[in-house]
Amino acid sequence: MAARLIEQVRAAFEGRQRLHIRGGGTKDWYGEAPAGDTAPVLDTRGHAGIVEYDPSELVVTARCGTPLAELETALAAHGQMLACEPPHFGPGATIGGCVAAGLSGPRRASAGSVRDFVLGAKLLNGRGQHLAFGGQVIKNVAGYDVSRLLAGSLGILGVITEVSLKVVPVPVAEATLRFDGVAQHEALDRLNRWAGQPLPLSASAWADGTLHLRLSGAAAALRAARHALGGDPLAAEDAAAFWRELREQTAPFFAGDQPLWRMSVPSTAPPLVPGAGQPAAQLLEWGGALRWVRSAQPAAVLREAAREAGGHATLFRRGRAAATQAVQPGCFAPLEPALLRIHQRLKAEFDPAGVFNHGRLYPGL
């Protein structure tokens, strides 16, 4: 199957033709629409399968078209998992799309991001060359870490044909606590205070006056934490459903026509109030460092609110209400000139003819 992908890319390079890389297509909405909607699709789903998995080494290597659910099932059979709980956003999600999108779930603040667990990767570049970066061992640090550079690149540098990921054991025990009647400023205060204590926190979420806290670890540690924190425990099945709906954005907060903004700010930042007198629905994750905002406010207002708080804002989902606007803002915060030049040089090195996902991350890339 890799030979077919190589042949398709080489033909596109020689003919100066653009290609859209697609696996399950569950994250097609994320990022910018690729320039040239009529470009042929390079379908990665046929290049699938787990190449190597030794549970004792805590490393798995899989081809890009491997369904994410299939990989997670194989890991679960050995009591292991992907640490950052990457979202699927649909049943067809693949491991290649997981890495290319670089999105992480509720466990991100305590475990790390997708990028943190990428050990190595094979990449099909814009010339049709099949390159290998990194390795399959946790301590491999030789050379420039191109494999981790691919996480979140949205395919503009090439086709991630294979990836090696560090995995972790499933927690021995978990419990979710619910705290009602908590204002946003109080939730932020509690989360920051708890983050400085030896508590087995693995996820948090606040919305509409209710704070949820997940604890993961040894049973004794959970008992001590529950005694110290208080709150109302959720039944195991209810807790699993809550965190799954949060990860997959099927919870009620994420429904609606207004654009969904992803505000990445310091956890200590006070509640964001973008646009004076314009309240917006908000949901907090990652100990307060990730703030989802449902708002039709202009992009400049929301990005300025994030900037003043010491972070940045991403237009995560445009929403149906924004689809009618003649001029739409870019999804990602504009780059400083120096950073833009680095992006341009990387694109020119890996994909000189602009074959892959042109414009998917930033216009012109």
KAVEN-V948015 format. One record per residue. N is the residue number from 1. RES is the residue in one small letter. NEAR is the number of other C-alpha atoms within 8 Angstrom. Layout:
N;RES;NEAR
N;RES;NEAR
This chain:
1;m;6
2;a;7
3;a;6
4;r;7
5;l;10
6;i;12
7;e;9
8;q;9
9;v;12
10;r;11
11;a;8
12;a;12
13;f;13
14;e;7
15;g;6
16;r;8
17;q;9
18;r;13
19;l;12
20;h;11
21;i;12
22;r;10
23;g;14
24;g;9
25;g;8
26;t;11
27;k;8
28;d;6
29;w;8
30;y;7
31;g;11
32;e;11
33;a;8
34;p;10
35;a;8
36;g;6
37;d;6
38;t;4
39;a;9
40;p;7
41;v;8
42;l;10
43;d;8
44;t;13
45;r;11
46;g;7
47;h;12
48;a;12
49;g;8
50;i;11
51;v;8
52;e;7
53;y;8
54;d;8
55;p;9
56;s;4
57;e;5
58;l;9
59;v;13
60;v;14
61;t;13
62;a;14
63;r;15
64;c;17
65;g;15
66;t;16
67;p;11
68;l;12
69;a;9
70;e;8
71;l;11
72;e;10
73;t;8
74;a;8
75;l;10
76;a;10
77;a;7
78;h;7
79;g;8
80;q;12
81;m;11
82;l;10
83;a;10
84;c;13
85;e;11
86;p;11
87;p;10
88;h;11
89;f;9
90;g;6
91;p;7
92;g;11
93;a;16
94;t;15
95;i;14
96;g;15
97;g;14
98;c;14
99;v;13
100;a;13
101;a;11
102;g;12
103;l;11
104;s;12
105;g;10
106;p;15
107;r;14
108;r;14
109;a;11
110;s;9
111;a;9
112;g;11
113;s;12
114;v;13
115;r;11
116;d;7
117;f;10
118;v;14
119;l;16
120;g;14
121;a;15
122;k;13
123;l;13
124;l;14
125;n;13
126;g;17
127;r;11
128;g;11
129;q;8
130;h;9
131;l;8
132;a;8
133;f;11
134;g;13
135;g;9
136;q;11
137;v;7
138;i;6
139;k;4
140;n;9
141;v;6
142;a;6
143;g;4
144;y;4
145;d;10
146;v;8
147;s;13
148;r;11
149;l;9
150;l;13
151;a;14
152;g;11
153;s;12
154;l;13
155;g;12
156;i;14
157;l;13
158;g;12
159;v;9
160;i;14
161;t;15
162;e;12
163;v;15
164;s;14
165;l;12
166;k;12
167;v;12
168;v;9
169;p;7
170;v;8
171;p;8
172;v;8
173;a;9
174;e;11
175;a;12
176;t;12
177;l;13
178;r;12
179;f;10
180;d;7
181;g;6
182;v;10
183;a;8
184;q;10
185;h;8
186;e;8
187;a;11
188;l;13
189;d;9
190;r;8
191;l;10
192;n;12
193;r;8
194;w;8
195;a;10
196;g;6
197;q;6
198;p;5
199;l;9
200;p;10
201;l;11
202;s;13
203;a;15
204;s;14
205;a;12
206;w;13
207;a;10
208;d;6
209;g;10
210;t;12
211;l;13
212;h;11
213;l;12
214;r;12
215;l;14
216;s;13
217;g;11
218;a;9
219;a;9
220;a;6
221;a;10
222;l;15
223;r;8
224;a;8
225;a;11
226;r;10
227;h;7
228;a;6
229;l;6
230;g;7
231;g;8
232;d;7
233;p;8
234;l;10
235;a;6
236;a;8
237;e;6
238;d;8
239;a;11
240;a;8
241;a;8
242;f;9
243;w;9
244;r;8
245;e;10
246;l;10
247;r;12
248;e;10
249;q;8
250;t;9
251;a;10
252;p;5
253;f;7
254;f;8
255;a;7
256;g;6
257;d;8
258;q;12
259;p;15
260;l;14
261;w;13
262;r;12
263;m;13
264;s;11
265;v;13
266;p;10
267;s;11
268;t;9
269;a;9
270;p;7
271;p;6
272;l;8
273;v;9
274;p;11
275;g;9
276;a;6
277;g;4
278;q;8
279;p;8
280;a;9
281;a;8
282;q;10
283;l;12
284;l;14
285;e;13
286;w;15
287;g;15
288;g;13
289;a;12
290;l;13
291;r;13
292;w;11
293;v;12
294;r;11
295;s;10
296;a;7
297;q;9
298;p;6
299;a;7
300;a;6
301;v;10
302;l;12
303;r;11
304;e;8
305;a;11
306;a;15
307;r;10
308;e;7
309;a;11
310;g;9
311;g;11
312;h;11
313;a;14
314;t;10
315;l;12
316;f;11
317;r;9
318;r;11
319;g;11
320;r;9
321;a;10
322;a;12
323;a;7
324;t;6
325;q;7
326;a;4
327;v;4
328;q;6
329;p;5
330;g;9
331;c;9
332;f;10
333;a;9
334;p;5
335;l;7
336;e;6
337;p;6
338;a;7
339;l;8
340;l;9
341;r;8
342;i;8
343;h;9
344;q;9
345;r;8
346;l;9
347;k;13
348;a;10
349;e;7
350;f;11
351;d;15
352;p;10
353;a;8
354;g;12
355;v;15
356;f;14
357;n;15
358;h;14
359;g;13
360;r;14
361;l;12
362;y;9
363;p;7
364;g;5
365;l;12
